[in-house]
Amino acid sequence: MNDAQLLRYSRHILLEELGIEGQEQLLASHALVVGAGGLGSPVALYLGSAGVGRITVVDHDVVDETNLQRQIAHNLARVGLPKALSVQQAIAAINPDVQVTPVTQRANAALLDELVAQADVVLDCTDNFATRHAINRACVQHRKPLVSGAAIRMDGQLSVYDVRQGDKPCYACVFPENSGVEETRCATMGVFAPLVGIVGTLQAAEALKLLTGMGSRLAGRLMMIDGRDMAFNEIALPRHPGCAVCGEAHVA
């Protein structure tokens, strides 16, 4: 690190859990953020401000005025701009040393296979099950830790799926693709603006811990957030040997 970086990251360096070594790990790391909306905004801003050296942001959508109630990386001046490019500009205004690669394509299986392989940690900030399952499959295939968050109405949830730990589940262990869970989106159901900030900030925190070697104790646990009562509850998540994605019959 140069003198400017030592000053910029001094509050991290003072932490016993991080220090210079941890900050240097962040500077050398690559995070993949899929989704640049309500969750992706605080995720990307905190990863960028914390000094994650490379951040790839994937989102095919553009900034809309209705996004600005909760998607804090965007502003009125960037309405109509692809969200991935808007996030790139937002991070550059905070920390221009971070290399941000915007990808303005839909996150399909082929793209995710390419991008997940290059990343050290993956953050799922999307809002639909099809994309979540595609991200999970790529993370299992390439054995990359996945930090997954969700928020709708007044409820949020967060977990880390890390199949590098043999007894920990993947996303499909908990939410199987054929489970018949009804999809809900904030465009029709609404979402409490600060809730996506809470979940996204927690996602960024777990990613930073994974990147610096602190690890995440959320692997194998689902944190549920009740925004009405500001109550946090957890349940244990077992790995399913017969999982269609990470089960022994499906992993080489």
VORO-164462 format. One record per residue (C-alpha): z, y, x. Coordinates in Angstrom, 1 decimal. Example, Ala and Ser with C-alpha at 12.3 -4.5 7.8 and 13.67 -1.06 7.14 Angstrom:
// residues 2
<pt><zz>7.8</zz><yy>-4.5</yy><xx>12.3</xx></pt>
<pt><zz>7.1</zz><yy>-1.1</yy><xx>13.7</xx></pt>
***
This chain:
// residues 252
<pt><zz>0.0</zz><yy>0.0</yy><xx>0.0</xx></pt>
<pt><zz>-0.7</zz><yy>3.5</yy><xx>1.1</xx></pt>
<pt><zz>1.8</zz><yy>6.4</yy><xx>0.8</xx></pt>
<pt><zz>0.4</zz><yy>7.6</yy><xx>-2.6</xx></pt>
<pt><zz>0.9</zz><yy>4.0</yy><xx>-4.0</xx></pt>
<pt><zz>4.4</zz><yy>3.7</yy><xx>-2.6</xx></pt>
<pt><zz>5.2</zz><yy>6.9</yy><xx>-4.4</xx></pt>
<pt><zz>3.4</zz><yy>6.0</yy><xx>-7.7</xx></pt>
<pt><zz>5.1</zz><yy>2.6</yy><xx>-7.9</xx></pt>
<pt><zz>8.4</zz><yy>3.5</yy><xx>-6.5</xx></pt>
<pt><zz>10.3</zz><yy>2.7</yy><xx>-9.7</xx></pt>
<pt><zz>8.9</zz><yy>-0.8</yy><xx>-9.6</xx></pt>
<pt><zz>9.6</zz><yy>-1.2</yy><xx>-5.9</xx></pt>
<pt><zz>13.3</zz><yy>-0.3</yy><xx>-6.5</xx></pt>
<pt><zz>13.6</zz><yy>-3.3</yy><xx>-8.8</xx></pt>
<pt><zz>15.1</zz><yy>-6.4</yy><xx>-7.0</xx></pt>
<pt><zz>12.9</zz><yy>-8.6</yy><xx>-9.1</xx></pt>
<pt><zz>9.7</zz><yy>-6.9</yy><xx>-8.0</xx></pt>
<pt><zz>10.0</zz><yy>-4.9</yy><xx>-4.7</xx></pt>
<pt><zz>7.0</zz><yy>-4.2</yy><xx>-2.5</xx></pt>
<pt><zz>5.9</zz><yy>-7.9</yy><xx>-2.5</xx></pt>
<pt><zz>5.8</zz><yy>-8.0</yy><xx>-6.3</xx></pt>
<pt><zz>3.9</zz><yy>-4.7</yy><xx>-6.5</xx></pt>
<pt><zz>1.4</zz><yy>-5.9</yy><xx>-4.0</xx></pt>
<pt><zz>0.9</zz><yy>-9.0</yy><xx>-6.1</xx></pt>
<pt><zz>0.1</zz><yy>-6.8</yy><xx>-9.1</xx></pt>
<pt><zz>-2.4</zz><yy>-4.7</yy><xx>-7.0</xx></pt>
<pt><zz>-4.2</zz><yy>-8.0</yy><xx>-6.1</xx></pt>
<pt><zz>-4.2</zz><yy>-9.4</yy><xx>-9.6</xx></pt>
<pt><zz>-6.9</zz><yy>-9.6</yy><xx>-12.3</xx></pt>
<pt><zz>-6.0</zz><yy>-9.5</yy><xx>-16.0</xx></pt>
<pt><zz>-8.3</zz><yy>-10.3</yy><xx>-18.8</xx></pt>
<pt><zz>-7.6</zz><yy>-8.4</yy><xx>-22.1</xx></pt>
<pt><zz>-9.5</zz><yy>-9.6</yy><xx>-25.1</xx></pt>
<pt><zz>-9.3</zz><yy>-7.0</yy><xx>-27.9</xx></pt>
<pt><zz>-8.9</zz><yy>-3.3</yy><xx>-27.4</xx></pt>
<pt><zz>-7.3</zz><yy>-2.3</yy><xx>-30.7</xx></pt>
<pt><zz>-3.7</zz><yy>-2.0</yy><xx>-31.8</xx></pt>
<pt><zz>-2.4</zz><yy>-4.7</yy><xx>-29.4</xx></pt>
<pt><zz>-4.9</zz><yy>-4.2</yy><xx>-26.7</xx></pt>
<pt><zz>-4.2</zz><yy>-0.5</yy><xx>-26.4</xx></pt>
<pt><zz>-0.5</zz><yy>-0.7</yy><xx>-25.2</xx></pt>
<pt><zz>-1.4</zz><yy>-3.9</yy><xx>-23.2</xx></pt>
<pt><zz>-4.1</zz><yy>-2.2</yy><xx>-21.3</xx></pt>
<pt><zz>-2.3</zz><yy>1.1</yy><xx>-20.8</xx></pt>
<pt><zz>0.8</zz><yy>-0.6</yy><xx>-19.4</xx></pt>
<pt><zz>-1.1</zz><yy>-3.0</yy><xx>-17.2</xx></pt>
<pt><zz>-3.1</zz><yy>-0.1</yy><xx>-15.8</xx></pt>
<pt><zz>-0.1</zz><yy>2.2</yy><xx>-15.3</xx></pt>
<pt><zz>1.8</zz><yy>-0.7</yy><xx>-13.6</xx></pt>
<pt><zz>-0.9</zz><yy>-1.1</yy><xx>-11.1</xx></pt>
<pt><zz>-2.7</zz><yy>-4.4</yy><xx>-12.0</xx></pt>
<pt><zz>-5.6</zz><yy>-4.1</yy><xx>-9.6</xx></pt>
<pt><zz>-8.4</zz><yy>-5.3</yy><xx>-11.9</xx></pt>
<pt><zz>-8.5</zz><yy>-5.3</yy><xx>-15.6</xx></pt>
<pt><zz>-11.4</zz><yy>-6.7</yy><xx>-17.7</xx></pt>
<pt><zz>-11.4</zz><yy>-5.4</yy><xx>-21.3</xx></pt>
<pt><zz>-13.5</zz><yy>-7.2</yy><xx>-23.9</xx></pt>
<pt><zz>-14.3</zz><yy>-5.7</yy><xx>-27.3</xx></pt>
<pt><zz>-17.5</zz><yy>-5.4</yy><xx>-29.2</xx></pt>
<pt><zz>-16.3</zz><yy>-2.8</yy><xx>-31.7</xx></pt>
<pt><zz>-16.4</zz><yy>1.0</yy><xx>-31.6</xx></pt>
<pt><zz>-13.6</zz><yy>3.6</yy><xx>-32.1</xx></pt>
<pt><zz>-13.2</zz><yy>4.6</yy><xx>-35.7</xx></pt>
<pt><zz>-10.9</zz><yy>7.3</yy><xx>-37.2</xx></pt>
<pt><zz>-9.0</zz><yy>4.6</yy><xx>-39.1</xx></pt>
<pt><zz>-8.1</zz><yy>3.0</yy><xx>-35.8</xx></pt>
<pt><zz>-6.1</zz><yy>6.1</yy><xx>-34.6</xx></pt>
<pt><zz>-3.1</zz><yy>5.4</yy><xx>-36.7</xx></pt>
<pt><zz>-2.1</zz><yy>2.6</yy><xx>-34.3</xx></pt>
<pt><zz>-4.6</zz><yy>2.2</yy><xx>-31.5</xx></pt>
<pt><zz>-3.1</zz><yy>4.6</yy><xx>-29.0</xx></pt>
<pt><zz>-5.6</zz><yy>4.2</yy><xx>-26.2</xx></pt>
<pt><zz>-8.2</zz><yy>6.0</yy><xx>-28.3</xx></pt>
<pt><zz>-8.6</zz><yy>9.6</yy><xx>-29.6</xx></pt>
<pt><zz>-10.8</zz><yy>11.7</yy><xx>-31.8</xx></pt>
<pt><zz>-13.0</zz><yy>12.7</yy><xx>-29.0</xx></pt>
<pt><zz>-14.0</zz><yy>9.1</yy><xx>-28.4</xx></pt>
<pt><zz>-14.8</zz><yy>8.2</yy><xx>-32.1</xx></pt>
<pt><zz>-18.0</zz><yy>6.1</yy><xx>-32.0</xx></pt>
<pt><zz>-17.6</zz><yy>5.1</yy><xx>-28.4</xx></pt>
<pt><zz>-17.2</zz><yy>1.3</yy><xx>-27.7</xx></pt>
<pt><zz>-13.5</zz><yy>0.5</yy><xx>-27.6</xx></pt>
<pt><zz>-13.7</zz><yy>-1.2</yy><xx>-24.2</xx></pt>
<pt><zz>-15.2</zz><yy>2.0</yy><xx>-22.7</xx></pt>
<pt><zz>-12.6</zz><yy>4.2</yy><xx>-24.4</xx></pt>
<pt><zz>-9.8</zz><yy>2.0</yy><xx>-22.9</xx></pt>
<pt><zz>-11.5</zz><yy>2.3</yy><xx>-19.5</xx></pt>
<pt><zz>-11.4</zz><yy>6.1</yy><xx>-19.8</xx></pt>
<pt><zz>-7.7</zz><yy>6.1</yy><xx>-21.0</xx></pt>
<pt><zz>-6.6</zz><yy>4.0</yy><xx>-18.0</xx></pt>
<pt><zz>-8.6</zz><yy>6.1</yy><xx>-15.6</xx></pt>
<pt><zz>-6.7</zz><yy>9.2</yy><xx>-16.8</xx></pt>
<pt><zz>-3.4</zz><yy>7.5</yy><xx>-16.0</xx></pt>
<pt><zz>-4.3</zz><yy>5.5</yy><xx>-12.9</xx></pt>
<pt><zz>-7.7</zz><yy>6.0</yy><xx>-11.4</xx></pt>
<pt><zz>-7.1</zz><yy>3.4</yy><xx>-8.7</xx></pt>
<pt><zz>-7.3</zz><yy>0.5</yy><xx>-11.2</xx></pt>
<pt><zz>-10.7</zz><yy>-1.2</yy><xx>-11.5</xx></pt>
<pt><zz>-11.5</zz><yy>-1.6</yy><xx>-15.2</xx></pt>
<pt><zz>-14.5</zz><yy>-3.6</yy><xx>-16.3</xx></pt>
<pt><zz>-15.4</zz><yy>-3.0</yy><xx>-19.9</xx></pt>
<pt><zz>-17.3</zz><yy>-5.7</yy><xx>-21.7</xx></pt>
<pt><zz>-18.8</zz><yy>-4.6</yy><xx>-25.0</xx></pt>
<pt><zz>-19.8</zz><yy>-8.0</yy><xx>-26.2</xx></pt>
<pt><zz>-18.3</zz><yy>-10.3</yy><xx>-28.8</xx></pt>
<pt><zz>-15.9</zz><yy>-12.8</yy><xx>-27.1</xx></pt>
<pt><zz>-17.8</zz><yy>-16.0</yy><xx>-27.6</xx></pt>
<pt><zz>-17.2</zz><yy>-19.3</yy><xx>-25.9</xx></pt>
<pt><zz>-19.8</zz><yy>-18.8</yy><xx>-23.2</xx></pt>
<pt><zz>-18.5</zz><yy>-15.4</yy><xx>-22.2</xx></pt>
<pt><zz>-14.9</zz><yy>-16.5</yy><xx>-22.3</xx></pt>
<pt><zz>-15.6</zz><yy>-19.5</yy><xx>-20.1</xx></pt>
<pt><zz>-17.0</zz><yy>-17.1</yy><xx>-17.5</xx></pt>
<pt><zz>-14.3</zz><yy>-14.4</yy><xx>-17.7</xx></pt>
<pt><zz>-11.2</zz><yy>-16.6</yy><xx>-18.1</xx></pt>
<pt><zz>-12.2</zz><yy>-18.5</yy><xx>-14.9</xx></pt>
<pt><zz>-12.0</zz><yy>-15.2</yy><xx>-12.9</xx></pt>
<pt><zz>-8.7</zz><yy>-14.0</yy><xx>-14.3</xx></pt>
<pt><zz>-5.1</zz><yy>-14.6</yy><xx>-13.2</xx></pt>
<pt><zz>-3.7</zz><yy>-14.0</yy><xx>-16.7</xx></pt>
<pt><zz>-5.3</zz><yy>-13.7</yy><xx>-20.1</xx></pt>
<pt><zz>-4.0</zz><yy>-11.6</yy><xx>-23.0</xx></pt>
<pt><zz>-5.1</zz><yy>-12.4</yy><xx>-26.5</xx></pt>
<pt><zz>-5.1</zz><yy>-9.1</yy><xx>-28.5</xx></pt>
<pt><zz>-7.5</zz><yy>-10.2</yy><xx>-31.2</xx></pt>
<pt><zz>-7.1</zz><yy>-10.5</yy><xx>-34.9</xx></pt>
<pt><zz>-9.0</zz><yy>-13.6</yy><xx>-36.0</xx></pt>
<pt><zz>-8.3</zz><yy>-17.3</yy><xx>-35.5</xx></pt>
<pt><zz>-11.8</zz><yy>-18.3</yy><xx>-34.4</xx></pt>
<pt><zz>-11.6</zz><yy>-16.0</yy><xx>-31.3</xx></pt>
<pt><zz>-8.0</zz><yy>-17.0</yy><xx>-30.7</xx></pt>
<pt><zz>-9.0</zz><yy>-20.6</yy><xx>-30.5</xx></pt>
<pt><zz>-12.0</zz><yy>-19.9</yy><xx>-28.3</xx></pt>
<pt><zz>-9.7</zz><yy>-18.0</yy><xx>-25.9</xx></pt>
<pt><zz>-7.2</zz><yy>-20.9</yy><xx>-26.0</xx></pt>
<pt><zz>-9.8</zz><yy>-23.5</yy><xx>-25.2</xx></pt>
<pt><zz>-11.0</zz><yy>-21.5</yy><xx>-22.2</xx></pt>
<pt><zz>-7.5</zz><yy>-21.0</yy><xx>-20.9</xx></pt>
<pt><zz>-6.7</zz><yy>-24.7</yy><xx>-21.2</xx></pt>
<pt><zz>-9.9</zz><yy>-25.7</yy><xx>-19.5</xx></pt>
<pt><zz>-9.3</zz><yy>-23.3</yy><xx>-16.6</xx></pt>
<pt><zz>-5.5</zz><yy>-23.7</yy><xx>-16.6</xx></pt>
<pt><zz>-4.8</zz><yy>-20.0</yy><xx>-17.0</xx></pt>
<pt><zz>-1.6</zz><yy>-18.6</yy><xx>-18.6</xx></pt>
<pt><zz>-2.3</zz><yy>-17.0</yy><xx>-22.1</xx></pt>
<pt><zz>-0.1</zz><yy>-14.3</yy><xx>-23.5</xx></pt>
<pt><zz>-0.7</zz><yy>-14.2</yy><xx>-27.3</xx></pt>
<pt><zz>0.5</zz><yy>-11.6</yy><xx>-29.7</xx></pt>
<pt><zz>-0.1</zz><yy>-10.9</yy><xx>-33.4</xx></pt>
<pt><zz>1.0</zz><yy>-8.3</yy><xx>-36.0</xx></pt>
<pt><zz>0.3</zz><yy>-7.8</yy><xx>-39.7</xx></pt>
<pt><zz>2.1</zz><yy>-5.7</yy><xx>-42.3</xx></pt>
<pt><zz>5.7</zz><yy>-5.5</yy><xx>-41.0</xx></pt>
<pt><zz>5.7</zz><yy>-8.8</yy><xx>-39.1</xx></pt>
<pt><zz>4.8</zz><yy>-9.7</yy><xx>-35.5</xx></pt>
<pt><zz>4.9</zz><yy>-12.6</yy><xx>-33.2</xx></pt>
<pt><zz>4.6</zz><yy>-13.3</yy><xx>-29.5</xx></pt>
<pt><zz>4.3</zz><yy>-16.4</yy><xx>-27.3</xx></pt>
<pt><zz>3.1</zz><yy>-17.5</yy><xx>-23.9</xx></pt>
<pt><zz>0.9</zz><yy>-20.6</yy><xx>-23.7</xx></pt>
<pt><zz>0.9</zz><yy>-22.1</yy><xx>-20.2</xx></pt>
<pt><zz>-0.4</zz><yy>-25.6</yy><xx>-19.8</xx></pt>
<pt><zz>0.2</zz><yy>-25.5</yy><xx>-16.1</xx></pt>
<pt><zz>3.7</zz><yy>-26.5</yy><xx>-17.2</xx></pt>
<pt><zz>3.2</zz><yy>-30.1</yy><xx>-18.4</xx></pt>
<pt><zz>5.6</zz><yy>-30.0</yy><xx>-21.3</xx></pt>
<pt><zz>4.5</zz><yy>-26.7</yy><xx>-22.7</xx></pt>
<pt><zz>2.1</zz><yy>-26.4</yy><xx>-25.7</xx></pt>
<pt><zz>-1.2</zz><yy>-24.6</yy><xx>-26.0</xx></pt>
<pt><zz>-2.0</zz><yy>-22.3</yy><xx>-29.0</xx></pt>
<pt><zz>-3.7</zz><yy>-25.2</yy><xx>-30.8</xx></pt>
<pt><zz>-0.6</zz><yy>-27.3</yy><xx>-30.6</xx></pt>
<pt><zz>1.1</zz><yy>-24.6</yy><xx>-32.8</xx></pt>
<pt><zz>-1.8</zz><yy>-23.4</yy><xx>-34.9</xx></pt>
<pt><zz>-4.3</zz><yy>-26.3</yy><xx>-35.2</xx></pt>
<pt><zz>-7.9</zz><yy>-25.2</yy><xx>-36.0</xx></pt>
<pt><zz>-7.9</zz><yy>-27.4</yy><xx>-39.1</xx></pt>
<pt><zz>-4.5</zz><yy>-26.2</yy><xx>-40.4</xx></pt>
<pt><zz>-6.0</zz><yy>-24.2</yy><xx>-43.2</xx></pt>
<pt><zz>-3.9</zz><yy>-21.1</yy><xx>-42.4</xx></pt>
<pt><zz>-5.2</zz><yy>-18.2</yy><xx>-44.5</xx></pt>
<pt><zz>-6.6</zz><yy>-15.4</yy><xx>-42.3</xx></pt>
<pt><zz>-5.2</zz><yy>-11.9</yy><xx>-42.9</xx></pt>
<pt><zz>-6.3</zz><yy>-8.7</yy><xx>-41.2</xx></pt>
<pt><zz>-4.8</zz><yy>-5.3</yy><xx>-41.1</xx></pt>
<pt><zz>-8.0</zz><yy>-3.8</yy><xx>-42.6</xx></pt>
<pt><zz>-7.0</zz><yy>-5.3</yy><xx>-45.9</xx></pt>
<pt><zz>-3.3</zz><yy>-6.0</yy><xx>-45.6</xx></pt>
<pt><zz>-2.1</zz><yy>-3.0</yy><xx>-43.6</xx></pt>
<pt><zz>0.1</zz><yy>-2.9</yy><xx>-40.5</xx></pt>
<pt><zz>3.1</zz><yy>-0.8</yy><xx>-39.4</xx></pt>
<pt><zz>1.8</zz><yy>1.4</yy><xx>-36.6</xx></pt>
<pt><zz>4.8</zz><yy>1.0</yy><xx>-34.1</xx></pt>
<pt><zz>4.8</zz><yy>-2.8</yy><xx>-34.6</xx></pt>
<pt><zz>1.6</zz><yy>-3.3</yy><xx>-32.7</xx></pt>
<pt><zz>3.1</zz><yy>-1.1</yy><xx>-30.0</xx></pt>
<pt><zz>6.2</zz><yy>-3.3</yy><xx>-29.8</xx></pt>
<pt><zz>4.2</zz><yy>-6.5</yy><xx>-29.7</xx></pt>
<pt><zz>1.6</zz><yy>-5.2</yy><xx>-27.2</xx></pt>
<pt><zz>4.3</zz><yy>-3.8</yy><xx>-24.9</xx></pt>
<pt><zz>6.0</zz><yy>-7.2</yy><xx>-24.9</xx></pt>
<pt><zz>2.7</zz><yy>-8.9</yy><xx>-24.1</xx></pt>
<pt><zz>2.2</zz><yy>-6.6</yy><xx>-21.1</xx></pt>
<pt><zz>5.8</zz><yy>-7.3</yy><xx>-19.9</xx></pt>
<pt><zz>5.2</zz><yy>-11.1</yy><xx>-20.0</xx></pt>
<pt><zz>1.9</zz><yy>-10.7</yy><xx>-18.2</xx></pt>
<pt><zz>3.4</zz><yy>-8.6</yy><xx>-15.4</xx></pt>
<pt><zz>6.2</zz><yy>-11.2</yy><xx>-15.0</xx></pt>
<pt><zz>3.7</zz><yy>-14.0</yy><xx>-14.7</xx></pt>
<pt><zz>1.6</zz><yy>-12.1</yy><xx>-12.2</xx></pt>
<pt><zz>4.5</zz><yy>-11.3</yy><xx>-10.0</xx></pt>
<pt><zz>5.9</zz><yy>-14.8</yy><xx>-9.9</xx></pt>
<pt><zz>8.9</zz><yy>-14.1</yy><xx>-12.1</xx></pt>
<pt><zz>7.4</zz><yy>-16.4</yy><xx>-14.7</xx></pt>
<pt><zz>7.8</zz><yy>-16.2</yy><xx>-18.5</xx></pt>
<pt><zz>10.6</zz><yy>-17.8</yy><xx>-20.4</xx></pt>
<pt><zz>8.5</zz><yy>-17.4</yy><xx>-23.6</xx></pt>
<pt><zz>6.4</zz><yy>-20.5</yy><xx>-22.7</xx></pt>
<pt><zz>7.3</zz><yy>-23.0</yy><xx>-25.3</xx></pt>
<pt><zz>9.0</zz><yy>-20.4</yy><xx>-27.6</xx></pt>
<pt><zz>7.6</zz><yy>-18.3</yy><xx>-30.4</xx></pt>
<pt><zz>9.2</zz><yy>-14.9</yy><xx>-30.9</xx></pt>
<pt><zz>9.0</zz><yy>-13.6</yy><xx>-34.4</xx></pt>
<pt><zz>9.7</zz><yy>-9.9</yy><xx>-35.1</xx></pt>
<pt><zz>10.7</zz><yy>-8.6</yy><xx>-38.5</xx></pt>
<pt><zz>9.8</zz><yy>-4.9</yy><xx>-38.4</xx></pt>
<pt><zz>11.8</zz><yy>-4.1</yy><xx>-41.6</xx></pt>
<pt><zz>15.1</zz><yy>-5.2</yy><xx>-40.3</xx></pt>
<pt><zz>14.1</zz><yy>-5.0</yy><xx>-36.6</xx></pt>
<pt><zz>15.3</zz><yy>-8.6</yy><xx>-36.2</xx></pt>
<pt><zz>14.0</zz><yy>-10.9</yy><xx>-33.5</xx></pt>
<pt><zz>14.1</zz><yy>-14.7</yy><xx>-34.0</xx></pt>
<pt><zz>12.8</zz><yy>-17.6</yy><xx>-32.0</xx></pt>
<pt><zz>11.7</zz><yy>-21.1</yy><xx>-32.5</xx></pt>
<pt><zz>11.0</zz><yy>-23.8</yy><xx>-30.0</xx></pt>
<pt><zz>7.4</zz><yy>-25.0</yy><xx>-29.7</xx></pt>
<pt><zz>6.8</zz><yy>-28.6</yy><xx>-28.7</xx></pt>
<pt><zz>3.6</zz><yy>-29.8</yy><xx>-27.0</xx></pt>
<pt><zz>1.7</zz><yy>-32.3</yy><xx>-29.1</xx></pt>
<pt><zz>0.3</zz><yy>-35.2</yy><xx>-27.1</xx></pt>
<pt><zz>-2.5</zz><yy>-35.6</yy><xx>-29.6</xx></pt>
<pt><zz>-3.6</zz><yy>-32.0</yy><xx>-29.6</xx></pt>
<pt><zz>-7.3</zz><yy>-31.6</yy><xx>-29.9</xx></pt>
<pt><zz>-7.4</zz><yy>-29.1</yy><xx>-27.1</xx></pt>
<pt><zz>-4.7</zz><yy>-29.9</yy><xx>-24.5</xx></pt>
<pt><zz>-3.9</zz><yy>-33.5</yy><xx>-25.5</xx></pt>
<pt><zz>-4.3</zz><yy>-36.2</yy><xx>-22.9</xx></pt>
<pt><zz>-7.5</zz><yy>-37.5</yy><xx>-24.5</xx></pt>
<pt><zz>-9.1</zz><yy>-34.1</yy><xx>-24.2</xx></pt>
<pt><zz>-8.0</zz><yy>-32.9</yy><xx>-20.8</xx></pt>
<pt><zz>-9.6</zz><yy>-34.4</yy><xx>-17.7</xx></pt>
***
